[in-house]
Amino acid sequence: MASFDSFGYNKLPIDFSIYLIISEPYKPFDWNHGKLSLVAVSKQRSEIIFFAKHW
């Protein structure tokens, strides 16, 4: 799950739309390691957040 704390949000406000770029496990059917990339866009706030995580 993406955390938006480092962007100043405990919870992402409702006016953001989230676009999933990639979400995949390192090994098939094993989510112990993997990668996640997404973009959150708020036209109301004129704000774009890029988020990527490898674990």
PQR file with spaces between the fields and no chain letter, atoms N, CA, C, O and H, PARSE charges and radii, in Angstrom:
ATOM       1  N    MET     1       0.842   -1.173    0.000 -0.4000 1.5000
ATOM       2  CA   MET     1       0.000    0.000    0.000 -0.0000 2.0000
ATOM       3  C    MET     1       0.889    1.238    0.000  0.5500 1.7000
ATOM       4  O    MET     1       1.889    1.293    0.715 -0.5500 1.4000
ATOM       5  N    ALA     2       0.530    2.199   -0.780 -0.4000 1.5000
ATOM       6  CA   ALA     2       1.295    3.440   -0.872 -0.0000 2.0000
ATOM       7  C    ALA     2       1.050    4.301    0.353  0.5500 1.7000
ATOM       8  O    ALA     2      -0.071    4.374    0.856 -0.5500 1.4000
ATOM       9  H    ALA     2      -0.282    2.154   -1.361  0.4000 1.0000
ATOM      10  N    SER     3       2.103    4.953    0.833 -0.4000 1.5000
ATOM      11  CA   SER     3       2.002    5.886    1.949 -0.0000 2.0000
ATOM      12  C    SER     3       2.283    7.290    1.426  0.5500 1.7000
ATOM      13  O    SER     3       3.279    7.518    0.739 -0.5500 1.4000
ATOM      14  H    SER     3       3.013    4.893    0.424  0.4000 1.0000
ATOM      15  N    PHE     4       1.408    8.215    1.751 -0.4000 1.5000
ATOM      16  CA   PHE     4       1.557    9.582    1.264 -0.0000 2.0000
ATOM      17  C    PHE     4       2.005   10.532    2.364  0.5500 1.7000
ATOM      18  O    PHE     4       1.909   11.749    2.204 -0.5500 1.4000
ATOM      19  H    PHE     4       0.599    8.030    2.309  0.4000 1.0000
ATOM      20  N    ASP     5       2.499    9.991    3.490 -0.4000 1.5000
ATOM      21  CA   ASP     5       2.979   10.811    4.606 -0.0000 2.0000
ATOM      22  C    ASP     5       4.084   11.770    4.179  0.5500 1.7000
ATOM      23  O    ASP     5       4.094   12.928    4.595 -0.5500 1.4000
ATOM      24  H    ASP     5       2.577    9.003    3.620  0.4000 1.0000
ATOM      25  N    SER     6       5.003   11.303    3.363 -0.4000 1.5000
ATOM      26  CA   SER     6       6.135   12.145    2.952 -0.0000 2.0000
ATOM      27  C    SER     6       5.704   13.277    2.021  0.5500 1.7000
ATOM      28  O    SER     6       6.490   14.180    1.732 -0.5500 1.4000
ATOM      29  H    SER     6       4.995   10.362    3.024  0.4000 1.0000
ATOM      30  N    PHE     7       4.454   13.228    1.551 -0.4000 1.5000
ATOM      31  CA   PHE     7       3.922   14.292    0.697 -0.0000 2.0000
ATOM      32  C    PHE     7       2.996   15.225    1.474  0.5500 1.7000
ATOM      33  O    PHE     7       2.378   16.119    0.896 -0.5500 1.4000
ATOM      34  H    PHE     7       3.816   12.495    1.786  0.4000 1.0000
ATOM      35  N    GLY     8       2.902   15.009    2.802 -0.4000 1.5000
ATOM      36  CA   GLY     8       2.093   15.877    3.648 -0.0000 2.0000
ATOM      37  C    GLY     8       0.656   15.429    3.828  0.5500 1.7000
ATOM      38  O    GLY     8      -0.173   16.205    4.303 -0.5500 1.4000
ATOM      39  H    GLY     8       3.404   14.283    3.272  0.4000 1.0000
ATOM      40  N    TYR     9       0.341   14.191    3.459 -0.4000 1.5000
ATOM      41  CA   TYR     9      -1.026   13.677    3.588 -0.0000 2.0000
ATOM      42  C    TYR     9      -1.022   12.386    4.397  0.5500 1.7000
ATOM      43  O    TYR     9      -0.342   11.428    4.030 -0.5500 1.4000
ATOM      44  H    TYR     9       1.014   13.560    3.074  0.4000 1.0000
ATOM      45  N    ASN    10      -1.782   12.351    5.503 -0.4000 1.5000
ATOM      46  CA   ASN    10      -1.994   11.086    6.217 -0.0000 2.0000
ATOM      47  C    ASN    10      -2.859   10.166    5.369  0.5500 1.7000
ATOM      48  O    ASN    10      -2.581    8.975    5.236 -0.5500 1.4000
ATOM      49  H    ASN    10      -2.334   13.129    5.802  0.4000 1.0000
ATOM      50  N    LYS    11      -3.913   10.742    4.798 -0.4000 1.5000
ATOM      51  CA   LYS    11      -4.771   10.058    3.828 -0.0000 2.0000
ATOM      52  C    LYS    11      -4.823   10.935    2.596  0.5500 1.7000
ATOM      53  O    LYS    11      -4.879   12.161    2.700 -0.5500 1.4000
ATOM      54  H    LYS    11      -4.139   11.710    4.906  0.4000 1.0000
ATOM      55  N    LEU    12      -4.806   10.325    1.452 -0.4000 1.5000
ATOM      56  CA   LEU    12      -4.874   11.089    0.212 -0.0000 2.0000
ATOM      57  C    LEU    12      -6.280   11.682    0.076  0.5500 1.7000
ATOM      58  O    LEU    12      -7.261   10.942    0.140 -0.5500 1.4000
ATOM      59  H    LEU    12      -4.760    9.329    1.367  0.4000 1.0000
ATOM      60  N    PRO    13      -6.399   13.005   -0.112 -0.5600 1.5000
ATOM      61  CA   PRO    13      -7.717   13.632   -0.241  0.2800 2.0000
ATOM      62  C    PRO    13      -8.515   13.054   -1.412  0.5500 1.7000
ATOM      63  O    PRO    13      -7.949   12.542   -2.378 -0.5500 1.4000
ATOM      64  N    ILE    14      -9.819   13.147   -1.304 -0.4000 1.5000
ATOM      65  CA   ILE    14     -10.734   12.528   -2.264 -0.0000 2.0000
ATOM      66  C    ILE    14     -10.644   13.128   -3.665  0.5500 1.7000
ATOM      67  O    ILE    14     -11.041   12.483   -4.635 -0.5500 1.4000
ATOM      68  H    ILE    14     -10.279   13.563   -0.520  0.4000 1.0000
ATOM      69  N    ASP    15     -10.126   14.350   -3.785 -0.4000 1.5000
ATOM      70  CA   ASP    15     -10.056   14.979   -5.110 -0.0000 2.0000
ATOM      71  C    ASP    15      -8.895   14.453   -5.960  0.5500 1.7000
ATOM      72  O    ASP    15      -8.736   14.881   -7.103 -0.5500 1.4000
ATOM      73  H    ASP    15      -9.803   14.874   -2.997  0.4000 1.0000
ATOM      74  N    PHE    16      -8.088   13.542   -5.430 -0.4000 1.5000
ATOM      75  CA   PHE    16      -7.010   12.920   -6.202 -0.0000 2.0000
ATOM      76  C    PHE    16      -7.541   11.704   -6.956  0.5500 1.7000
ATOM      77  O    PHE    16      -8.352   10.943   -6.429 -0.5500 1.4000
ATOM      78  H    PHE    16      -8.218   13.195   -4.502  0.4000 1.0000
ATOM      79  N    SER    17      -7.087   11.530   -8.172 -0.4000 1.5000
ATOM      80  CA   SER    17      -7.308   10.303   -8.942 -0.0000 2.0000
ATOM      81  C    SER    17      -5.991    9.551   -8.961  0.5500 1.7000
ATOM      82  O    SER    17      -4.936   10.145   -9.185 -0.5500 1.4000
ATOM      83  H    SER    17      -6.428   12.148   -8.601  0.4000 1.0000
ATOM      84  N    ILE    18      -6.047    8.248   -8.726 -0.4000 1.5000
ATOM      85  CA   ILE    18      -4.838    7.430   -8.690 -0.0000 2.0000
ATOM      86  C    ILE    18      -4.773    6.582   -9.955  0.5500 1.7000
ATOM      87  O    ILE    18      -5.738    5.916  -10.330 -0.5500 1.4000
ATOM      88  H    ILE    18      -6.904    7.766   -8.544  0.4000 1.0000
ATOM      89  N    TYR    19      -3.610    6.625  -10.603 -0.4000 1.5000
ATOM      90  CA   TYR    19      -3.366    5.845  -11.815 -0.0000 2.0000
ATOM      91  C    TYR    19      -2.235    4.863  -11.524  0.5500 1.7000
ATOM      92  O    TYR    19      -1.106    5.266  -11.246 -0.5500 1.4000
ATOM      93  H    TYR    19      -2.826    7.166  -10.298  0.4000 1.0000
ATOM      94  N    LEU    20      -2.545    3.595  -11.589 -0.4000 1.5000
ATOM      95  CA   LEU    20      -1.573    2.543  -11.334 -0.0000 2.0000
ATOM      96  C    LEU    20      -0.736    2.319  -12.585  0.5500 1.7000
ATOM      97  O    LEU    20      -1.274    2.054  -13.660 -0.5500 1.4000
ATOM      98  H    LEU    20      -3.462    3.268  -11.814  0.4000 1.0000
ATOM      99  N    ILE    21       0.583    2.426  -12.444 -0.4000 1.5000
ATOM     100  CA   ILE    21       1.496    2.209  -13.566 -0.0000 2.0000
ATOM     101  C    ILE    21       1.967    0.760  -13.576  0.5500 1.7000
ATOM     102  O    ILE    21       1.895    0.076  -14.597 -0.5500 1.4000
ATOM     103  H    ILE    21       1.021    2.641  -11.571  0.4000 1.0000
ATOM     104  N    ILE    22       2.451    0.303  -12.421 -0.4000 1.5000
ATOM     105  CA   ILE    22       2.911   -1.088  -12.330 -0.0000 2.0000
ATOM     106  C    ILE    22       2.740   -1.579  -10.896  0.5500 1.7000
ATOM     107  O    ILE    22       2.978   -0.845   -9.937 -0.5500 1.4000
ATOM     108  H    ILE    22       2.510    0.858  -11.591  0.4000 1.0000
ATOM     109  N    SER    23       2.332   -2.810  -10.777 -0.4000 1.5000
ATOM     110  CA   SER    23       2.221   -3.494   -9.491 -0.0000 2.0000
ATOM     111  C    SER    23       2.462   -4.965   -9.769  0.5500 1.7000
ATOM     112  O    SER    23       1.608   -5.654  -10.327 -0.5500 1.4000
ATOM     113  H    SER    23       2.138   -3.407  -11.556  0.4000 1.0000
ATOM     114  N    GLU    24       3.626   -5.434   -9.375 -0.4000 1.5000
ATOM     115  CA   GLU    24       3.936   -6.837   -9.671 -0.0000 2.0000
ATOM     116  C    GLU    24       4.867   -7.423   -8.625  0.5500 1.7000
ATOM     117  O    GLU    24       5.720   -6.721   -8.080 -0.5500 1.4000
ATOM     118  H    GLU    24       4.319   -4.874   -8.922  0.4000 1.0000
ATOM     119  N    PRO    25       4.702   -8.717   -8.343 -0.5600 1.5000
ATOM     120  CA   PRO    25       5.589   -9.390   -7.402  0.2800 2.0000
ATOM     121  C    PRO    25       6.924   -9.719   -8.068  0.5500 1.7000
ATOM     122  O    PRO    25       7.018   -9.821   -9.292 -0.5500 1.4000
ATOM     123  N    TYR    26       7.948   -9.881   -7.240 -0.4000 1.5000
ATOM     124  CA   TYR    26       9.267  -10.272   -7.751 -0.0000 2.0000
ATOM     125  C    TYR    26       9.197  -11.662   -8.375  0.5500 1.7000
ATOM     126  O    TYR    26       9.767  -11.907   -9.438 -0.5500 1.4000
ATOM     127  H    TYR    26       7.872   -9.798   -6.246  0.4000 1.0000
ATOM     128  N    LYS    27       8.490  -12.570   -7.698 -0.4000 1.5000
ATOM     129  CA   LYS    27       8.257  -13.922   -8.218 -0.0000 2.0000
ATOM     130  C    LYS    27       6.747  -14.109   -8.365  0.5500 1.7000
ATOM     131  O    LYS    27       5.983  -13.555   -7.574 -0.5500 1.4000
ATOM     132  H    LYS    27       8.028  -12.372   -6.834  0.4000 1.0000
ATOM     133  N    PRO    28       6.307  -14.869   -9.350 -0.5600 1.5000
ATOM     134  CA   PRO    28       4.864  -15.084   -9.521  0.2800 2.0000
ATOM     135  C    PRO    28       4.202  -15.604   -8.238  0.5500 1.7000
ATOM     136  O    PRO    28       4.683  -16.550   -7.615 -0.5500 1.4000
ATOM     137  N    PHE    29       3.106  -14.975   -7.864 -0.4000 1.5000
ATOM     138  CA   PHE    29       2.295  -15.371   -6.708 -0.0000 2.0000
ATOM     139  C    PHE    29       3.025  -15.235   -5.374  0.5500 1.7000
ATOM     140  O    PHE    29       2.594  -15.836   -4.389 -0.5500 1.4000
ATOM     141  H    PHE    29       2.714  -14.206   -8.370  0.4000 1.0000
ATOM     142  N    ASP    30       4.108  -14.473   -5.305 -0.4000 1.5000
ATOM     143  CA   ASP    30       4.855  -14.263   -4.054 -0.0000 2.0000
ATOM     144  C    ASP    30       5.062  -12.767   -3.859  0.5500 1.7000
ATOM     145  O    ASP    30       5.976  -12.183   -4.441 -0.5500 1.4000
ATOM     146  H    ASP    30       4.459  -13.986   -6.104  0.4000 1.0000
ATOM     147  N    TRP    31       4.213  -12.145   -3.039 -0.4000 1.5000
ATOM     148  CA   TRP    31       4.258  -10.690   -2.841 -0.0000 2.0000
ATOM     149  C    TRP    31       5.192  -10.282   -1.707  0.5500 1.7000
ATOM     150  O    TRP    31       5.100   -9.155   -1.222 -0.5500 1.4000
ATOM     151  H    TRP    31       3.470  -12.620   -2.567  0.4000 1.0000
ATOM     152  N    ASN    32       6.095  -11.172   -1.267 -0.4000 1.5000
ATOM     153  CA   ASN    32       7.068  -10.803   -0.245 -0.0000 2.0000
ATOM     154  C    ASN    32       8.017   -9.722   -0.767  0.5500 1.7000
ATOM     155  O    ASN    32       8.493   -8.892    0.007 -0.5500 1.4000
ATOM     156  H    ASN    32       6.169  -12.088   -1.662  0.4000 1.0000
ATOM     157  N    HIS    33       8.290   -9.726   -2.059 -0.4000 1.5000
ATOM     158  CA   HIS    33       9.113   -8.707   -2.722 -0.0000 2.0000
ATOM     159  C    HIS    33       8.406   -8.320   -4.016  0.5500 1.7000
ATOM     160  O    HIS    33       7.703   -9.131   -4.618 -0.5500 1.4000
ATOM     161  H    HIS    33       7.903  -10.400   -2.688  0.4000 1.0000
ATOM     162  N    GLY    34       8.599   -7.084   -4.431 -0.4000 1.5000
ATOM     163  CA   GLY    34       7.964   -6.660   -5.673 -0.0000 2.0000
ATOM     164  C    GLY    34       8.162   -5.183   -5.928  0.5500 1.7000
ATOM     165  O    GLY    34       9.043   -4.550   -5.348 -0.5500 1.4000
ATOM     166  H    GLY    34       9.170   -6.425   -3.941  0.4000 1.0000
ATOM     167  N    LYS    35       7.326   -4.638   -6.808 -0.4000 1.5000
ATOM     168  CA   LYS    35       7.428   -3.218   -7.117 -0.0000 2.0000
ATOM     169  C    LYS    35       6.047   -2.624   -7.357  0.5500 1.7000
ATOM     170  O    LYS    35       5.115   -3.299   -7.793 -0.5500 1.4000
ATOM     171  H    LYS    35       6.610   -5.153   -7.279  0.4000 1.0000
ATOM     172  N    LEU    36       5.957   -1.329   -7.053 -0.4000 1.5000
ATOM     173  CA   LEU    36       4.716   -0.579   -7.184 -0.0000 2.0000
ATOM     174  C    LEU    36       5.054    0.815   -7.690  0.5500 1.7000
ATOM     175  O    LEU    36       5.943    1.474   -7.151 -0.5500 1.4000
ATOM     176  H    LEU    36       6.715   -0.781   -6.698  0.4000 1.0000
ATOM     177  N    SER    37       4.359    1.261   -8.709 -0.4000 1.5000
ATOM     178  CA   SER    37       4.515    2.625   -9.229 -0.0000 2.0000
ATOM     179  C    SER    37       3.128    3.172   -9.521  0.5500 1.7000
ATOM     180  O    SER    37       2.292    2.493  -10.117 -0.5500 1.4000
ATOM     181  H    SER    37       3.636    0.726   -9.147  0.4000 1.0000
ATOM     182  N    LEU    38       2.894    4.403   -9.096 -0.4000 1.5000
ATOM     183  CA   LEU    38       1.607    5.031   -9.362 -0.0000 2.0000
ATOM     184  C    LEU    38       1.756    6.538   -9.437  0.5500 1.7000
ATOM     185  O    LEU    38       2.769    7.107   -9.032 -0.5500 1.4000
ATOM     186  H    LEU    38       3.574    4.955   -8.612  0.4000 1.0000
ATOM     187  N    VAL    39       0.719    7.168   -9.967 -0.4000 1.5000
ATOM     188  CA   VAL    39       0.640    8.623  -10.050 -0.0000 2.0000
ATOM     189  C    VAL    39      -0.696    9.027   -9.435  0.5500 1.7000
ATOM     190  O    VAL    39      -1.727    8.424   -9.730 -0.5500 1.4000
ATOM     191  H    VAL    39      -0.104    6.706  -10.296  0.4000 1.0000
ATOM     192  N    ALA    40      -0.676   10.043   -8.586 -0.4000 1.5000
ATOM     193  CA   ALA    40      -1.901   10.609   -8.022 -0.0000 2.0000
ATOM     194  C    ALA    40      -2.019   12.037   -8.555  0.5500 1.7000
ATOM     195  O    ALA    40      -1.076   12.822   -8.455 -0.5500 1.4000
ATOM     196  H    ALA    40       0.162   10.533   -8.346  0.4000 1.0000
ATOM     197  N    VAL    41      -3.176   12.366   -9.118 -0.4000 1.5000
ATOM     198  CA   VAL    41      -3.371   13.669   -9.762 -0.0000 2.0000
ATOM     199  C    VAL    41      -4.580   14.368   -9.149  0.5500 1.7000
ATOM     200  O    VAL    41      -5.654   13.782   -9.014 -0.5500 1.4000
ATOM     201  H    VAL    41      -3.942   11.728   -9.199  0.4000 1.0000
ATOM     202  N    SER    42      -4.382   15.638   -8.781 -0.4000 1.5000
ATOM     203  CA   SER    42      -5.492   16.478   -8.328 -0.0000 2.0000
ATOM     204  C    SER    42      -5.535   17.717   -9.211  0.5500 1.7000
ATOM     205  O    SER    42      -4.664   18.582   -9.117 -0.5500 1.4000
ATOM     206  H    SER    42      -3.510   16.114   -8.891  0.4000 1.0000
ATOM     207  N    LYS    43      -6.544   17.802  -10.067 -0.4000 1.5000
ATOM     208  CA   LYS    43      -6.717   19.004  -10.890 -0.0000 2.0000
ATOM     209  C    LYS    43      -7.107   20.183  -10.010  0.5500 1.7000
ATOM     210  O    LYS    43      -6.700   21.317  -10.262 -0.5500 1.4000
ATOM     211  H    LYS    43      -7.251   17.099  -10.144  0.4000 1.0000
ATOM     212  N    GLN    44      -7.902   19.908   -8.968 -0.4000 1.5000
ATOM     213  CA   GLN    44      -8.358   20.949   -8.043 -0.0000 2.0000
ATOM     214  C    GLN    44      -7.180   21.633   -7.354  0.5500 1.7000
ATOM     215  O    GLN    44      -7.197   22.850   -7.166 -0.5500 1.4000
ATOM     216  H    GLN    44      -8.232   18.987   -8.763  0.4000 1.0000
ATOM     217  N    ARG    45      -6.160   20.867   -6.977 -0.4000 1.5000
ATOM     218  CA   ARG    45      -4.989   21.401   -6.273 -0.0000 2.0000
ATOM     219  C    ARG    45      -3.824   21.709   -7.212  0.5500 1.7000
ATOM     220  O    ARG    45      -2.802   22.241   -6.779 -0.5500 1.4000
ATOM     221  H    ARG    45      -6.146   19.878   -7.130  0.4000 1.0000
ATOM     222  N    SER    46      -3.973   21.377   -8.488 -0.4000 1.5000
ATOM     223  CA   SER    46      -2.875   21.499   -9.464 -0.0000 2.0000
ATOM     224  C    SER    46      -1.639   20.765   -8.952  0.5500 1.7000
ATOM     225  O    SER    46      -0.534   21.308   -8.939 -0.5500 1.4000
ATOM     226  H    SER    46      -4.803   20.944   -8.839  0.4000 1.0000
ATOM     227  N    GLU    47      -1.853   19.516   -8.530 -0.4000 1.5000
ATOM     228  CA   GLU    47      -0.787   18.737   -7.898 -0.0000 2.0000
ATOM     229  C    GLU    47      -0.709   17.345   -8.512  0.5500 1.7000
ATOM     230  O    GLU    47      -1.726   16.697   -8.761 -0.5500 1.4000
ATOM     231  H    GLU    47      -2.750   19.075   -8.541  0.4000 1.0000
ATOM     232  N    ILE    48       0.526   16.901   -8.749 -0.4000 1.5000
ATOM     233  CA   ILE    48       0.796   15.553   -9.245 -0.0000 2.0000
ATOM     234  C    ILE    48       1.803   14.912   -8.304  0.5500 1.7000
ATOM     235  O    ILE    48       2.830   15.512   -7.990 -0.5500 1.4000
ATOM     236  H    ILE    48       1.352   17.427   -8.546  0.4000 1.0000
ATOM     237  N    ILE    49       1.517   13.700   -7.854 -0.4000 1.5000
ATOM     238  CA   ILE    49       2.421   12.960   -6.975 -0.0000 2.0000
ATOM     239  C    ILE    49       2.831   11.685   -7.701  0.5500 1.7000
ATOM     240  O    ILE    49       1.981   10.905   -8.131 -0.5500 1.4000
ATOM     241  H    ILE    49       0.682   13.212   -8.109  0.4000 1.0000
ATOM     242  N    PHE    50       4.130   11.478   -7.833 -0.4000 1.5000
ATOM     243  CA   PHE    50       4.668   10.238   -8.386 -0.0000 2.0000
ATOM     244  C    PHE    50       5.147    9.392   -7.219  0.5500 1.7000
ATOM     245  O    PHE    50       5.828    9.899   -6.327 -0.5500 1.4000
ATOM     246  H    PHE    50       4.821   12.111   -7.484  0.4000 1.0000
ATOM     247  N    PHE    51       4.804    8.119   -7.211 -0.4000 1.5000
ATOM     248  CA   PHE    51       5.186    7.227   -6.125 -0.0000 2.0000
ATOM     249  C    PHE    51       5.725    5.938   -6.726  0.5500 1.7000
ATOM     250  O    PHE    51       5.101    5.347   -7.607 -0.5500 1.4000
ATOM     251  H    PHE    51       4.251    7.707   -7.935  0.4000 1.0000
ATOM     252  N    ALA    52       6.887    5.506   -6.245 -0.4000 1.5000
ATOM     253  CA   ALA    52       7.471    4.237   -6.683 -0.0000 2.0000
ATOM     254  C    ALA    52       8.121    3.568   -5.481  0.5500 1.7000
ATOM     255  O    ALA    52       8.748    4.223   -4.648 -0.5500 1.4000
ATOM     256  H    ALA    52       7.393    5.987   -5.529  0.4000 1.0000
ATOM     257  N    LYS    53       7.961    2.259   -5.407 -0.4000 1.5000
ATOM     258  CA   LYS    53       8.527    1.517   -4.282 -0.0000 2.0000
ATOM     259  C    LYS    53       8.951    0.134   -4.750  0.5500 1.7000
ATOM     260  O    LYS    53       8.201   -0.555   -5.442 -0.5500 1.4000
ATOM     261  H    LYS    53       7.452    1.727   -6.083  0.4000 1.0000
ATOM     262  N    HIS    54      10.144   -0.262   -4.372 -0.4000 1.5000
ATOM     263  CA   HIS    54      10.632   -1.636   -4.571 -0.0000 2.0000
ATOM     264  C    HIS    54      10.911   -2.198   -3.190  0.5500 1.7000
ATOM     265  O    HIS    54      11.525   -1.529   -2.359 -0.5500 1.4000
ATOM     266  H    HIS    54      10.753    0.298   -3.810  0.4000 1.0000
ATOM     267  N    TRP    55      10.467   -3.417   -2.939 -0.4000 1.5000
ATOM     268  CA   TRP    55      10.707   -4.030   -1.641 -0.0000 2.0000
ATOM     269  C    TRP    55      11.086   -5.472   -1.807  0.5500 1.7000
ATOM     270  O    TRP    55      11.329   -6.164   -0.818 -0.5500 1.4000
ATOM     271  H    TRP    55       9.968   -3.961   -3.614  0.4000 1.0000
